[in-house]
Amino acid sequence: MNRVSDGVIHPWRLSGALALLALLAGCAAEPPLAPAPVQTCPAAVPCPVCPAVAPEPPKAKTLEAVNWSDLPGWKDDDLSAAWESFLRSCTRLKAQAAWRETCALAEQLPAKASVRDFFEAQFLPYRVANADGSIEGLATGYYEPLLRGSRSKEGPYRYPLYAAPSDLLIVDLAEINPELKHLRLRGRLDGRRVVPYYPRAAIESGLPALAGKELLWVDDPVDLFFLQIQGSGRVRLPSGELVRVGYADQNGQPYKSIGRYLVEHGELKLEQASMQGIKAWGEANPAKLDALLDQNPSYVFFRELPQNGGGPVGALGVALTPERSIAVDPRYIPLGAPVFLATTWPGSAQTLARLTLAQDSGGAIRGAVRADFFWGFGDAAGAQAGRMRQSARMWVLLPRNYPVPQ
């Protein structure tokens, strides 16, 4: 994915009047960490001050009720492997009226009861379609990386993980219009003007606002770059202590793929533009590495997280489960919902069809039939995540009384 949200963000918010001025200027905002692939700014608003406009509503029906027999591999999946992850979703979902009864029944399910019978009795499956009516989409992968670092700048540990700077401003447009609840603007004050926050190149050159904001120092700039894409990870200190870090905020600049940049400039072939291929290119071209990383102006700030003994915390606010949690676009798939994913294993045609839980979201996860598959922690998970770019179909499971949009 291109990032994992920890789901617990408490941004400083501008006044409603200032947010209204942003709207009057003709700008719409992006979801937290969302890339802005297309900008359509009014002539009076210089880009990139105006972020990406919100997409048009889907023109086709996104969810269509189907039969359980329409889910390829449904009968073959070990649903018990997803059960604990579903119960974690319920810790958040049971506060919603549409989920309350279903989650209460789930929490009371006897240990020897059939999980499959429960889902088939309590849920209805809906095939997910894209805005153009197509049902094929994309599944990528992400993971929780392990980096080497220190709490002080010493020896090889020269690359800082920053906490969010105090001059980063967030305009939460939900304060103006509840329909914009996923939309935010980020920037900074320049006198009385709100301007875009600094891009990656300026941040990494050192800014006064970031002095003293270093959480940790690591030994590899490429590993740090991919930590920002994943959104969370662990850092092993020289003492052996593991420190868990997670997403705190982002600079509001659009995400741009450095893999695509290398392909377009003839540095890599398309099939080489994986995480592993980019790392290998960086090792072979150290003098060009900084310029490459600066092609992506987006920058992620971190916070230190408690050791919870489980996976990283996703946008839903619960710990993710390796190979059972996915990141989705919450405009189309409700966070917390079970999702049956039919795709293939990374780099192969071998079927990968299983029940997952939509427990995370991310800036690059845009569209209805779009999933980022969480592989877990460490190098083996990273190898799978780095190679995963597979065709996929998706079915969301919703309680029988769920108000499905027509």
CORZI-V48779 format. One record per backbone hydrogen bond with DSSP energy under -1.0 kcal/mol. NH is the residue of the N-H (numbers start at 1). CO is the residue of the C=O. E is the energy in kcal/mol with one decimal. If there is no record, write none. Layout:
NH&CO&E / NH&CO&E
//
This chain:
14&170&-1.2 / 19&15&-2.1 / 20&16&-2.4 / 21&17&-2.0 / 22&18&-1.7 / 23&19&-1.8 / 24&20&-2.8 / 25&21&-1.5 / 26&23&-1.9 / 27&22&-1.6 / 30&184&-1.5 / 34&31&-2.5 / 45&42&-2.1 / 49&46&-2.1 / 64&127&-1.9 / 66&125&-2.1 / 70&67&-1.9 / 71&68&-1.7 / 74&71&-2.0 / 77&73&-1.2 / 79&77&-1.4 / 81&78&-1.8 / 82&79&-1.6 / 86&82&-2.2 / 87&83&-2.4 / 88&84&-1.7 / 89&85&-1.9 / 90&86&-2.0 / 92&89&-1.6 / 93&89&-2.6 / 94&90&-2.2 / 95&92&-1.0 / 96&93&-2.7 / 99&96&-1.3 / 100&96&-1.4 / 103&99&-2.7 / 104&100&-2.1 / 105&101&-2.2 / 106&102&-2.0 / 107&103&-2.4 / 109&106&-1.3 / 113&110&-1.7 / 118&114&-1.8 / 119&115&-2.4 / 120&116&-2.5 / 121&117&-1.7 / 122&118&-2.5 / 123&119&-2.2 / 124&398&-2.4 / 126&396&-2.1 / 127&64&-2.9 / 128&394&-2.6 / 129&62&-2.7 / 130&134&-3.5 / 133&130&-2.0 / 137&392&-3.0 / 138&369&-1.5 / 139&390&-3.0 / 140&371&-2.3 / 142&373&-2.3 / 144&376&-3.2 / 147&234&-2.7 / 149&236&-2.5 / 150&217&-2.7 / 157&154&-2.4 / 158&156&-1.5 / 158&218&-1.0 / 159&218&-2.2 / 161&216&-2.7 / 163&213&-2.7 / 168&165&-1.2 / 169&187&-3.2 / 170&12&-1.1 / 171&185&-3.1 / 173&183&-1.6 / 175&172&-1.6 / 176&173&-1.5 / 177&173&-2.3 / 180&177&-2.5 / 181&178&-1.2 / 183&180&-2.1 / 184&30&-2.5 / 185&171&-2.2 / 187&169&-1.9 / 188&195&-2.4 / 190&193&-3.4 / 193&190&-1.8 / 195&188&-2.8 / 203&199&-2.1 / 204&200&-2.9 / 206&203&-1.2 / 210&207&-1.6 / 211&208&-1.2 / 213&210&-2.3 / 215&161&-3.4 / 217&150&-3.0 / 218&159&-2.9 / 219&148&-1.6 / 224&220&-1.9 / 225&221&-2.1 / 226&222&-2.4 / 227&223&-1.9 / 228&224&-1.8 / 229&225&-1.4 / 230&226&-2.7 / 231&227&-2.8 / 233&245&-2.2 / 234&145&-2.7 / 235&243&-2.7 / 236&147&-3.3 / 237&241&-3.0 / 240&237&-2.5 / 243&235&-2.6 / 245&233&-2.7 / 246&303&-2.4 / 247&231&-1.1 / 248&301&-3.1 / 249&301&-1.4 / 251&299&-2.0 / 261&257&-1.4 / 262&258&-2.2 / 263&259&-2.0 / 264&260&-2.8 / 265&261&-1.6 / 266&263&-1.7 / 267&262&-2.6 / 268&262&-1.2 / 272&269&-1.7 / 273&270&-1.2 / 274&272&-1.8 / 278&274&-2.5 / 279&275&-2.2 / 280&276&-2.2 / 281&277&-2.1 / 282&278&-2.3 / 283&279&-2.1 / 284&280&-1.7 / 285&281&-1.4 / 288&285&-1.3 / 292&288&-1.9 / 293&289&-2.6 / 294&290&-2.0 / 295&292&-1.8 / 296&293&-1.5 / 301&249&-3.2 / 302&162&-3.2 / 303&246&-2.1 / 305&244&-3.1 / 314&318&-2.4 / 316&359&-1.9 / 317&314&-1.6 / 320&312&-2.9 / 323&374&-3.5 / 324&321&-2.2 / 325&321&-1.7 / 326&357&-2.5 / 327&372&-2.5 / 328&360&-2.4 / 332&329&-2.3 / 333&329&-2.1 / 336&358&-4.6 / 337&334&-1.9 / 339&356&-3.0 / 340&395&-3.2 / 341&354&-2.6 / 342&393&-2.5 / 343&352&-2.9 / 345&350&-2.6 / 348&345&-1.9 / 352&343&-2.9 / 354&341&-2.0 / 356&339&-2.9 / 357&324&-2.5 / 358&337&-2.8 / 359&326&-1.2 / 359&357&-1.8 / 360&326&-1.2 / 365&362&-1.4 / 366&364&-1.3 / 370&368&-1.6 / 371&138&-2.3 / 372&327&-1.9 / 373&140&-3.2 / 374&325&-2.4 / 375&142&-2.8 / 378&144&-2.2 / 382&378&-2.1 / 383&379&-2.4 / 384&380&-1.6 / 385&381&-2.7 / 386&382&-2.8 / 390&139&-2.7 / 392&137&-1.7 / 393&342&-2.0 / 395&340&-1.9 / 396&126&-2.2 / 397&338&-2.8 / 398&124&-2.2 / 400&122&-1.5 / 402&399&-2.4 / 404&402&-1.8
//
